[in-house]
Amino acid sequence: MAEKIRVIVAEDFKLLCDDLCEYINEQSDMQVVGAAQSKAEVVKLAESTECDIILMDIEMETACSGIEAAEMILDQSPDQKLIFLTAHETDDMILTAMATGAVDYVVKGRSYDEILNHVRAAYNGKPMMEANIQQKIIHEYSRLRQSEHSLLFFIHNISQLTAAERDLIKLLLQDKSTREIAKIRSVEQVTVKTQIKSLLRKFHCRRTKEIVTLINELNIGHLF
């Protein structure tokens, strides 16, 4: 007889936890080897009990207890397969949760059969992450890649700036106007405008606000 998939369930709503555990134990190919209702309980259980899959609720004693527990568990056992089972499906929550190293994310409301199919797929090394969850993660990956390219572009151009241009950017980051910059630097406004045009060409921007926005988004203001 094939070995059963060993599952730990972390769910703070006891009735739901008991019901899910009972359904899992009715399956011919899996069994519950432990149940927990808090972050501390599931972390301790994961340390002391061999299991194949952890089904982790996110909101237990706090809104992010499950994520904190997952970080602790996966820090100690990076190969542990963990599936989040939660009512939360905001972009931030999904991305934060999946950043822990979990293999799947299932939104509550699915039938137990659907949930257990996710368990089986993860156990077999082929997580069946739902399309909308995949799309959010892929979108974030693309955004980060784009940010990386923008950062490299900016760093390259920053290295080509003159001292005067770096000083000009510093003042623009302080939201100074052309008139104020001219006064601070004791030059004519036309000189400042000429320097600004040079900056816009170097950074492929049309307005100084675009430069300021990009620098703030890339969090590199400290370079000036």
Protein Blocks (a to p, Z undefined) as FASTA:
>chain_A
ZZddddddddfblklmmmmmmmmmmpmkbccfbdcfbfklmmmmmmmpccfbdcddfblm
bmklmmmmmmmmmmmmmmbccddddfbfcfklmmmmmmnopabdcdehiafklmmmmmmm
mmnopacbdfklmmmmmmmmmmmmmmmmmmmmmmmmmmmpcfklmmmmmmmmnopafklm
mmmnopafklmmmmmmmmmmmnopabfklmmmmmmmnopmmmZZ
